[in-house]
């Protein structure tokens, strides 16, 4: 039985889901976490089946009663899930993962995290019953959460680390065939109790499955931010160009951003641009350097197809030689896997 390997600022969209009493949270930065059209979450995950991988959750079709998740991962999984706000308020079953074989709608469940009812019960009593769907066959374990502590966690919001309040709980689940125990960190916001980090050990598996939110990107036009940075002759780091796992193949989810880069170059005809790929430190140093160069070349090739003059583009690979975060954590390694754009015209 195939086990799933991933859980994976628009104000108007925000207000369709968040009550007026929670707008203070939005002003503190939590509003960008709310599902809204074009908003994207990047996660990093690991398990016994291979090295780190990444997933991307992009929100679409946001309505007062529901929203869609367009999910893809560097391991090749592509899926769509529709979530109902009513379930996010009251459901007690968490679906831990995505698969194209699973239904678009899974009534009575949550996906991004737990529900408001479970969170409030944890806050008030220290315990909350919950079920866990753990594979694409919809196998379900019963169990629950026990409150450990209320704490703070750092999440990268649009390129800037911020601390958000979290509820840390222990989870224990079992059925006739399987059991699992783990740690779960939920965003402490009843309207949006996202599962920001978990590590869960299943019986019979050599290592726990772990996943962490590493980057939340609101839906604002990235080209404006990029042009502003490049106009000031600053390097621009993007995490929006996605590649297949351990390859230089660009995923289709990256096309909108690549088009934005091409438009920026068209709007600024005197600019020339360097494209530098970066990796984490997992694996052989020379292999990572080669992979980072190949990824930069892939970006260049796509931009050329979009009409950019090849003479305006140069490429380089830095491998793991220029980290922006520690390579000892899932979050740090994900932040180190990036593409950096910089102007080379004088």
C-alpha positions as CSV (number, residue, x, y, z in Angstrom):
1,X,0.0,0.0,0.0
2,X,1.5,3.3,-1.1
3,X,2.0,5.7,1.8
4,X,1.8,9.4,1.2
5,X,5.0,11.2,1.6
6,X,3.8,14.8,2.0
7,X,1.3,16.8,3.7
8,X,2.3,19.0,1.4
9,X,-2.5,39.1,1.2
10,X,-5.3,39.9,-0.8
11,X,-7.5,41.8,1.7
12,X,-10.8,41.0,0.0
13,X,-10.0,37.3,-0.1
14,X,-8.9,37.5,3.5
15,X,-12.1,39.1,4.7
16,X,-14.2,36.4,3.2
17,X,-12.8,34.0,5.6
18,X,-11.5,36.0,8.6
19,X,-14.0,37.6,10.9
20,X,-13.6,41.3,11.8
21,X,-12.4,40.3,15.2
22,X,-9.4,38.6,13.7
23,X,-8.2,41.4,11.6
24,X,-5.7,42.4,14.3
25,X,-3.9,39.1,13.6
26,X,-3.7,40.1,9.9
27,X,-2.1,43.4,10.9
28,X,0.5,41.4,12.8
29,X,1.4,39.5,9.7
30,X,-0.8,36.4,10.1
31,X,-3.2,37.6,7.4
32,X,-0.8,36.5,4.7
33,X,-1.2,32.9,6.0
34,X,-4.9,32.9,5.3
35,X,-5.9,31.0,2.1
36,X,-6.3,33.6,-0.7
37,X,-6.1,33.4,-4.5
38,X,-2.5,33.1,-5.6
39,X,-1.1,32.7,-2.1
40,X,1.6,30.0,-2.0
41,X,3.1,27.9,0.7
42,X,6.5,26.1,0.3
43,X,7.2,23.1,2.5
44,X,10.2,20.9,3.0
45,X,9.9,17.3,4.0
46,X,11.9,14.2,4.7
47,X,11.3,10.5,5.4
48,X,13.0,7.1,5.2
49,X,12.4,7.0,1.4
50,X,15.0,9.6,0.3
51,X,16.6,13.0,0.9
52,X,14.8,16.3,1.4
53,X,12.0,17.2,-1.0
54,X,9.8,20.2,-1.4
55,X,6.1,20.8,-2.0
56,X,4.1,23.8,-3.1
57,X,0.6,24.6,-2.1
58,X,-1.1,27.3,-4.2
59,X,-4.6,28.6,-3.3
60,X,-7.3,29.2,-5.9
61,X,-11.0,29.7,-6.2
62,X,-11.3,31.3,-2.8
63,X,-15.0,31.7,-1.8
64,X,-16.8,32.4,1.5
65,X,-17.4,28.7,2.0
66,X,-14.5,27.0,0.4
67,X,-11.1,27.2,-1.4
68,X,-9.0,25.0,-3.6
69,X,-5.5,23.8,-3.1
70,X,-3.3,23.1,-6.1
71,X,-0.6,20.9,-4.8
72,X,2.7,19.7,-6.4
73,X,5.9,18.3,-5.1
74,X,9.5,17.8,-6.4
75,X,8.8,14.1,-6.2
76,X,6.2,14.4,-9.0
77,X,2.9,14.4,-7.1
78,X,0.2,16.7,-8.5
79,X,-3.2,17.0,-6.9
80,X,-6.2,19.3,-6.3
81,X,-8.1,19.4,-3.0
82,X,-11.2,21.5,-2.2
83,X,-11.5,22.5,1.5
84,X,-14.7,23.7,3.1
85,X,-14.6,26.4,5.7
86,X,-17.2,24.5,7.8
87,X,-14.9,21.6,8.0
88,X,-12.0,23.8,9.1
89,X,-14.2,25.0,11.9
90,X,-15.5,21.6,13.2
91,X,-13.9,18.5,11.6
92,X,-11.9,16.0,13.6
93,X,-10.1,14.1,10.9
94,X,-6.8,15.3,9.5
95,X,-5.7,14.1,6.0
96,X,-2.0,13.8,6.2
97,X,-1.0,14.1,2.5
98,X,-2.0,14.5,-1.1
99,X,-2.5,12.2,-4.0
100,X,-4.2,12.4,-7.4
101,X,-6.1,9.2,-6.5
102,X,-7.8,10.9,-3.6
103,X,-11.2,12.7,-4.1
104,X,-11.4,16.4,-4.8
105,X,-13.6,16.8,-1.7
106,X,-13.2,14.7,1.4
107,X,-16.1,15.6,3.6
108,X,-15.6,16.0,7.3
109,X,-11.8,16.5,7.1
110,X,-9.1,19.1,7.2
111,X,-5.9,19.1,5.3
112,X,-3.8,22.2,6.0
113,X,-4.0,21.6,9.7
114,X,-6.5,20.8,12.4
115,X,-9.9,22.5,13.0
116,X,-11.0,25.4,15.2
117,X,-12.9,22.9,17.4
118,X,-9.8,20.8,18.0
119,X,-7.6,23.8,18.6
120,X,-10.0,25.3,21.1
121,X,-10.3,22.0,23.0
122,X,-6.6,21.7,23.2
123,X,-6.3,25.2,24.5
124,X,-9.0,24.8,27.2
125,X,-8.6,21.2,28.3
126,X,-5.2,20.1,27.1
127,X,-6.7,17.1,25.2
128,X,-8.6,16.7,21.9
129,X,-9.8,13.7,20.0
130,X,-8.8,13.5,16.4
131,X,-8.5,11.0,13.5
132,X,-5.7,10.7,11.0
133,X,-6.1,9.7,7.3
134,X,-2.6,8.5,6.4
135,X,-2.6,7.0,2.9
136,X,-4.3,7.4,-0.5
137,X,-6.5,4.4,0.2
138,X,-8.1,6.6,2.9
139,X,-7.0,4.3,5.8
140,X,-7.9,6.1,9.0
141,X,-6.4,5.8,12.5
142,X,-8.2,7.1,15.6
143,X,-6.5,8.9,18.5
144,X,-5.9,12.5,19.6
145,X,-3.6,15.3,20.7
146,X,-2.2,16.2,24.1
147,X,-1.1,19.8,24.7
148,X,2.6,20.2,25.4
149,X,3.1,24.0,25.3
150,X,2.3,27.2,23.7
151,X,5.3,28.7,22.0
152,X,6.7,30.7,19.1
153,X,8.0,29.5,15.7
154,X,9.9,31.3,13.0
155,X,8.4,31.1,9.5
156,X,9.7,32.9,6.4
157,X,7.1,35.3,5.2
158,X,7.7,36.7,1.7
159,X,11.5,36.6,2.3
160,X,11.5,37.8,5.9
161,X,11.5,35.6,9.0
162,X,8.7,36.3,11.5
163,X,7.7,34.7,14.7
164,X,4.2,33.3,15.0
165,X,2.3,31.7,17.9
166,X,2.0,28.0,17.9
167,X,0.4,25.2,19.9
168,X,2.7,22.2,20.3
169,X,0.9,18.9,20.8
170,X,1.8,15.3,21.0
171,X,-0.3,13.0,18.8
172,X,-1.0,9.3,19.1
173,X,-3.0,7.3,16.6
174,X,-3.8,3.7,15.8
175,X,-6.0,1.2,13.9
176,X,-6.0,-2.5,13.4
177,X,-3.0,-2.4,11.1
178,X,-0.9,0.7,11.9
179,X,0.0,3.0,14.7
180,X,1.9,6.3,14.9
181,X,3.1,8.9,17.4
182,X,4.5,12.3,16.8
183,X,4.9,16.0,17.5
184,X,2.5,18.6,15.9
185,X,2.9,22.4,15.8
186,X,-0.3,24.2,14.9
187,X,-0.6,28.0,14.2
188,X,-2.4,29.3,17.2
189,X,-5.2,31.0,15.3
190,X,-8.7,29.5,15.5
191,X,-9.6,30.7,11.9
192,X,-6.4,29.1,10.5
193,X,-4.8,26.5,12.7
194,X,-2.3,25.4,10.0
195,X,0.0,22.5,10.7
196,X,3.3,24.4,10.5
197,X,5.6,21.5,11.5
198,X,5.2,17.8,12.3
199,X,7.3,14.8,12.9
200,X,5.5,11.5,13.0
201,X,6.9,8.0,13.5
202,X,4.8,5.1,11.9
203,X,5.3,1.6,13.2
204,X,7.5,-0.3,10.8
205,X,9.1,2.7,9.2
206,X,12.9,3.3,9.7
207,X,12.6,7.1,10.2
208,X,9.9,9.6,11.1
209,X,8.1,11.6,8.4
210,X,8.8,15.3,9.0
211,X,7.5,18.4,7.2
212,X,7.8,22.1,7.9
213,X,6.4,25.2,6.3
214,X,9.5,27.2,5.2
215,X,8.1,30.0,3.1
216,X,4.7,31.8,2.8
217,X,4.4,33.9,-0.3
218,X,1.4,36.3,-0.5
219,X,-0.2,36.9,-3.9
220,X,1.2,40.3,-4.6
221,X,2.8,40.7,-8.0
222,X,6.4,39.5,-7.7
223,X,7.6,41.4,-10.7
224,X,7.1,44.7,-8.9
225,X,9.3,43.5,-6.0
226,X,11.9,42.1,-8.4
227,X,12.1,45.2,-10.5
228,X,12.5,47.4,-7.5
229,X,15.4,45.3,-6.2
230,X,17.1,45.1,-9.5
231,X,16.6,48.8,-10.2
232,X,18.6,49.4,-7.0
233,X,21.2,47.0,-8.3
234,X,20.5,44.6,-5.6
235,X,20.5,40.8,-6.0
236,X,17.0,39.3,-6.1
237,X,16.4,35.9,-4.5
238,X,13.5,33.9,-5.7
239,X,12.1,30.6,-4.4
240,X,9.4,30.6,-7.0
241,X,11.3,28.6,-9.6
242,X,10.7,25.0,-8.9
243,X,12.6,22.0,-10.2
244,X,12.0,18.3,-10.2
245,X,13.7,16.4,-7.4
246,X,17.4,16.2,-7.9
247,X,17.1,17.5,-11.5
248,X,17.4,20.7,-13.5
249,X,13.9,20.2,-15.0
250,X,11.7,23.2,-14.3
251,X,8.2,22.4,-13.2
252,X,5.2,24.0,-14.9
253,X,4.3,25.8,-11.7
254,X,7.3,28.1,-12.4
255,X,6.0,29.4,-15.7
256,X,4.1,32.4,-14.4
257,X,7.2,33.7,-12.5
258,X,9.4,33.1,-15.5
259,X,7.0,35.2,-17.6
260,X,7.3,37.9,-15.0
261,X,11.1,37.9,-15.3
262,X,10.9,38.1,-19.1
263,X,8.4,41.0,-18.9
264,X,10.8,42.8,-16.4
265,X,13.6,42.5,-18.9
266,X,11.4,43.6,-21.8
267,X,10.5,46.7,-19.7
268,X,14.1,47.5,-19.0
269,X,16.0,46.8,-22.3
270,X,19.4,48.0,-21.1
271,X,19.5,45.4,-18.3
272,X,21.6,42.3,-18.4
273,X,21.1,39.6,-15.9
274,X,23.1,36.9,-14.2
275,X,21.3,33.7,-13.0
276,X,22.9,31.8,-10.2
277,X,21.7,28.5,-8.9
278,X,22.2,27.4,-5.3
279,X,21.7,24.0,-3.5
280,X,21.8,22.7,0.0
281,X,24.8,20.7,1.3
282,X,23.3,17.2,1.1
283,X,25.3,15.0,-1.2
284,X,28.6,15.4,-3.0
285,X,30.0,18.9,-3.2
286,X,31.0,18.6,-6.9
287,X,27.6,17.1,-7.8
288,X,25.7,20.0,-6.1
289,X,27.9,22.5,-8.0
290,X,27.0,20.8,-11.3
291,X,23.3,20.6,-10.4
292,X,23.2,24.3,-9.5
293,X,24.9,25.3,-12.8
294,X,22.4,23.1,-14.7
295,X,19.4,24.7,-13.0
296,X,20.7,28.2,-13.9
297,X,21.1,27.1,-17.5
298,X,17.5,25.7,-17.5
299,X,16.2,29.1,-16.3
300,X,18.2,30.8,-19.0
301,X,16.8,28.5,-21.7
302,X,13.2,29.1,-20.6
303,X,13.7,32.9,-20.6
304,X,15.2,32.6,-24.2
305,X,12.0,30.7,-25.2
306,X,10.0,33.6,-23.8
307,X,11.8,36.0,-26.1
308,X,14.8,37.2,-24.0
309,X,18.0,37.9,-26.0
310,X,20.5,35.2,-25.0
311,X,23.2,37.9,-24.9
312,X,21.5,39.5,-22.0
313,X,21.8,36.4,-19.8
314,X,24.7,34.7,-18.0
315,X,24.6,31.8,-15.7
316,X,26.6,30.4,-12.8
317,X,26.3,27.7,-10.1
318,X,27.3,28.2,-6.5
319,X,26.4,24.7,-5.2
320,X,26.2,24.8,-1.5
321,X,29.0,27.3,-1.2
322,X,26.9,30.4,-0.3
323,X,24.3,29.3,2.3
324,X,21.8,31.8,3.7
325,X,20.7,29.5,6.5
326,X,21.9,26.5,8.4
327,X,22.0,23.2,6.5
328,X,21.2,21.3,9.7
329,X,17.4,21.8,9.5
330,X,14.7,21.1,6.9
331,X,13.8,24.8,6.9
332,X,17.4,25.9,6.4
333,X,18.1,23.5,3.6
334,X,15.0,24.6,1.8
335,X,16.0,28.3,2.1
336,X,19.4,27.5,0.6
337,X,17.8,25.9,-2.5
338,X,17.2,29.0,-4.5
339,X,17.8,31.0,-7.6
340,X,19.4,34.5,-7.4
341,X,19.1,37.1,-10.1
342,X,21.5,40.1,-10.3
343,X,22.1,42.8,-12.9
344,X,25.5,42.7,-14.7
345,X,25.1,45.9,-16.8
346,X,27.3,48.9,-15.8
